[in-house]
C-alpha cells in the first residue's frame, strides 16, 4: 500500500488527477488523502490521522508543488523516513511523470507553511552508481 503525499493546493486539479492515474496504474493500492481520507483536512486529531495512515502503508510517494513541499507534506515525509519507509518522488521529467529515488528533505522557509516550507532532493544517476 502506497501513500500519495501532495499539496492541498493541487486537490481537485488536473495535476492531481494525472498523478493519481499514474500511481493507480503502477501500484496495487494507493491511499490519496483527498480521495480516501475526506480531503485530508484537519480533524480533532490534527495531522495525526494522516501520519498514522503513513505508518500503515509500505511506502510513500511525494509530489511537490512548484518545486517545494508545504509543512504537512514535510511532516509526512519525515514520518515515513523516521519509520524506514521507502520514499519516492513523483516529478515530471522531459514532460513525463517519473518516480525518482528520494535523497533528503531540507527545511526551506519555516514561515511559509503552505507552499515553500521544504525542498525534496532526489538521487542522481551518479548517486545510483555509488
NORLIN-V679312 format. One line per field, one symbol per residue. ss: DSSP state (H for helix, E for strand, L for the rest). phi: phi as a letter, one per 30 degrees, with the letter a starting at -180 (. if undefined). Layout:
# NORLIN-V679312
ss: ???
phi: ???
This chain:
# NORLIN-V679312
ss: LEEEELLHHHLLLHHHHHHHHHHHLLLLLEEEHHHHLHHHLLELLELHHHHHHHHHLLEEEEELELLEELHHHHHHHHHHHHLLLEEEEEEEELLEEEEEEEEEEEELLLLLLLLLLEEEEELLHHHHHL
phi: .ccccadddceicdeddddddedddcbdbccceddcbiiidecddideddddddddcdabcccdchibbddddedddeddddciddbbccbdbhicdbccddcabbdcbdccddbcdbbcccddeddddd
